[in-house]
Amino acid sequence: MGHNHSHGITRKQIESQPSSRTNSTNGSRKGLSRTTSGSDIQERPLNLLPVEKLAKILSSRSQEQEGVSGITLKVFSQYLFPRYPLFGEKLFNYFHTLSKSKNAYIGVTSFKQQCEKFLAVLDDDTVRTILVYMFASDGDNMRREDMHSLFMCTYHVAMDHYSEGPQMCLVINKTLTAVVSSCFHTKDSLSCQYVVHWIEANCPRLLLTLHRYAVHSLATSYRTLETDGPDLAAGLELATPVLEQPPPFTQGKYHPHLLQMSMAWLLAGALPPLYSRPQRAHSPNSSGVGLSSQAFLMKLLFAVPSHWICLYDTEEMGIGANRFMHHVLAYKGATLCLLKVDGGIFCIGCPNEWKETHLYWGGEDTILFQLFPKFLMLERGPKMLYLNTSIRGYPQGLRVGKDPRSPIISVNAGFDKLEYRKIPYSLECIEVWGCGDQASREAQLDVKKWEVKEAERQRNVKLSAADWLDHPDRYLLELAGRPQYNNQNPPM
C-alpha cells in the first residue's frame, strides 16, 4: 500500500512538533514518564478509557477482516471516517509515521499512544501544522492539489454537519481556486511552513473544524462501534454561520446573493470570532446522544453559529448612499459589507455599529478581505472605516484603510464607483450582512418603525391659527406674492 512513503510528512518535521515530544527518550526534554506521577496527570488531562476501548474494537475488527494483529488502514477508515476516506487515510498515515511501524499496520500499543498525543493537542498553531504536513505529498513541500484537497475535506465536514442539514455550494471550486491561487501564485509547490504561515495570516480558524471532527470521532466512536449503531457525528454541529432563510442561494424568485455558501464558510474561518459569535442552540437534540453528553461536546469541541442575515442588497433595495444608510444604520451588531466590481469582490468586516462622521473609526476586529479573484486578507486593525455623506468640507463616500491619505478602498458619494489602490472600477453590487444575534436585528427594525411613525406624525401635524401667523412658511408665501389667507384655514 506504500503507507511508509505516501504520508508526505518527514520524520524530522514530525519530531519537531510539540505533539511528538511527549515520549521523547533523548533526555533533552522532560517528557511523560511511564509512571502515573503528578506531572504525568497534568500533561495528560484526557480520560484514556475511550482510546483503550477504541483500540480494542479496531484491533478485533482488523483481526477478523484481515487477519492482522494490529490496526489496518482499511478498518481505521471504514469505522472511524466512512464518509471521508481521504482524511481517514491521511490521519492513519500520520499515526503510522509517528509510530515508526515497519509493517503496513499499526500496533495496538502504538495506536493508543498516537491517539493520546493527537487528543492532547490544544494549540491552534500546532493543529494547522499537523494538518498541512499530513496532506503534503511531496516531503516537506505542499503542492497546489494537496492544499485543495485539505480545504475541500474541511469544507465537506463542515457542510455535512451544517445546522440546517447537509449543504452543497455550486461555486465551491471557484472559492477554493481563489484560496489556492492566492497562496501559490504561479508556483506548483511551496514549503509546508510557508503554507502554514499563509493560512495563519489569512484564514486562521478554518482548519480547526477538521481537527475538532477528528477529535470527536476518536473520542466517541467506540460507543457506536460497540453497538454497531449510527454514526454519532451525524448530529455534530460545527461553526459555520447559518444564513437567513429563505435559501439565499437560489435562482428564480430569489436571485443568487454575492455571499455564497462556500464563501460564508471560508469567511467564518478567516474572520475574528466576533463575527460568528456562538449563541444558544434552538434546535432539538437529534443526534441520539444524551442531552448532558451533547452539551458537553458542544462546549468542549465546537460552537453553535450565529445567524447571518441580509440587511441590504442593491439588487432588491436600490443603490445609493441614502439606501445604504437607511438599511445599515442602527444595526448594533457586527456586519459584513460585500462590494462587487468587474472581476472582483471585496469584503469589509465591521465589528461596530455603522456611523456617519468625518473621522476614521472602527474597533480592533475591523478587517478587509479580497474574496475574488484571489482570497487575501488585506488589512486589519482599528480606525480603518470612514463614512460621510453630508458633512461639508470633508471627503464624501466610504473609505477603508489605516492610511487616510491613501485608503485601500474608496467608494464615491454616489456609491456607484470604487477605487482599489487607486485603480478605478464601476461598483456593480453591494450587500451588507448582519452577524449579530436576533436581538440586534429586532432593535434595528424597532428604530426603523419609530422613524416611519415619526415622519408620518410630522407630515400630518395641524397648525392652529395662532401658530400659522408666526410660521416661517407664511412669510415665504407672502414673499412669493401670496399674502392673502384666511387665518382660520391655514394651508396644509
Secondary structure, DSSP 8 states (H G I E B T S, - for coil): --TTTSS---HHHHHTSGGG-TT--SSSS----SS--HHHHHH--S-SHHHHHHHHHHHHHHHHHH--SSB-HHHHHHHH-TT-HHHHHHHHHHHHHHHT-SSSSB-HHHHHHHHHHHHH---HHHHHHHHHHHH-SBTTEEEHHHHHHHHHHHHHHHHHT-TTS----TTHHHHHHHHHHHHHTT-SEEEHHHHHHHHHHH-TTTTHHHHHHHHHHHHHHHHHHHHT---GGGG---S--EE-SS-SS-STTS---SS-HHHHHHHHHHS-GGGG------S---SSS-HHHHHHHHHHH-----EEEEEEEHHHH--SHHHHHHHHTT--S-EEEEEEETTEEEEEEE-S-----SS-B--TT-EEEEEESS-EEEEE-SS-EEEESS-TTS--EEEESS-TTS-SEEE-TTSSEEEETTEEEEEEEEEEEE-S-HHHHHHHHHHHHHHHHHHHHHHT----HHHHHT-HHHHHHHHTT-----TTS---
